[in-house]
C-alpha cells in the first residue's frame, strides 16, 4: 500500500497533539474537543465551537493543547481533516490503489454535513 496523496508530515504532528490530549486526566474522549476528536465533526463550525470552549474554560487542563489542535485543524483542507480521522485518527495509507474518485478522503461520507 502507498501513502495517501493528501498526506504530509505535519499530520503526524497534529496526531501527536491529539495523543497528548487523550493522555490528560479525564480526556480519554477528548474533553473540550470531544465533538472534534471523538465524534468526528471536523467541519469549521464544530472546530470553532471547540476553540471557543477552550477559550471560555482556561482553567481546564486541556484548554491550551485544545486551542493548538483547533488552530491546526482550521488550516487544513477537508481532505486532510478526513485523512487525519481515517481509521480512527491517523492511518495515512491509500486504501484504493490510487483510485481517488472512490475514496472517502476525496468524496466524504454520508455523515458529513448532516
C-alpha positions in Angstrom: 0.0 0.0 0.0 1.2 3.5 -0.7 0.6 6.7 1.3 -2.4 8.9 0.5 -1.7 11.8 -1.8 -3.0 14.2 0.9 -0.5 13.0 3.5 2.2 15.4 4.8 4.4 15.1 7.8 2.5 17.9 9.6 -0.5 15.5 10.0 1.8 13.3 12.2 2.4 16.4 14.5 -1.3 17.0 14.8 -1.8 13.3 15.6 0.7 13.6 18.4 -1.1 16.7 19.8 -4.3 14.6 19.9 -2.4 11.8 21.6 -1.2 14.3 24.2 -4.8 15.5 24.7 -6.1 11.9 25.2 -3.3 11.3 27.8 -4.6 14.1 30.0 -6.6 13.0 33.0 -10.4 13.0 32.2 -9.7 13.5 28.5 -9.8 9.9 27.2 -12.6 11.0 24.8 -11.2 14.4 24.0 -12.5 16.6 26.8 -13.4 20.0 25.4 -12.6 18.7 21.9 -14.7 15.6 22.1 -17.0 16.6 19.2 -13.9 17.0 17.0 -11.7 14.2 18.2 -14.2 11.6 19.3 -17.3 12.3 17.3 -15.5 13.1 14.0 -17.1 16.5 13.5 -14.3 18.3 11.7 -16.2 21.0 9.9 -15.3 24.6 10.6 -18.4 25.3 12.8 -17.5 22.3 15.1 -13.9 23.3 15.3 -14.8 26.9 16.1 -17.2 25.6 18.8 -14.3 23.6 20.3 -11.9 26.5 20.1 -14.5 28.8 21.8 -14.9 26.2 24.6 -11.2 26.1 25.2 -11.0 29.9 25.3 -14.0 30.1 27.7 -12.5 27.5 30.0 -8.8 28.3 30.5 -9.0 26.5 33.9 -9.4 23.2 32.1 -6.1 21.3 31.7 -6.8 20.6 28.0 -7.6 24.2 27.0 -4.1 25.1 25.8 -3.4 21.9 23.8 -7.1 22.1 22.6 -6.5 25.6 21.2 -3.5 24.4 19.3 -5.3 21.4 17.8 -8.2 23.6 16.7 -6.0 26.2 15.1 -4.1 23.5 13.3 -7.3 21.8 12.0 -8.6 25.1 10.7 -5.5 25.4 8.5 -6.3 22.0 6.8 -8.4 21.4 3.7 -11.3 19.0 4.3 -9.4 16.1 2.6 -6.5 16.3 5.2 -9.1 16.5 8.0 -10.7 13.4 6.7 -7.3 11.7 6.4 -6.4 12.5 9.9 -9.6 10.9 11.1 -9.3 7.9 8.7 -9.4 4.6 10.6 -9.7 6.4 14.0 -7.2 9.2 13.7 -4.2 8.7 11.6 -4.0 5.8 9.1 -2.3 7.6 6.2 -2.3 4.8 3.7 -4.2 4.7 0.4 -6.9 2.1 0.5 -7.9 2.4 -3.2 -4.6 1.9 -5.0 -4.6 5.5 -6.2 -8.2 5.4 -7.4 -9.1 8.6 -5.5 -12.5 9.1 -7.0 -13.7 6.1 -4.9 -12.0 7.2 -1.7 -13.8 8.6 1.3 -10.9 11.0 1.7 -11.8 12.6 -1.6 -15.6 12.3 -1.6 -16.6 12.3 2.1 -19.2 10.0 3.5 -23.0 10.1 4.2 -22.4 11.5 7.7 -20.7 14.7 6.6 -22.7 17.9 6.5 -25.6 16.4 8.5 
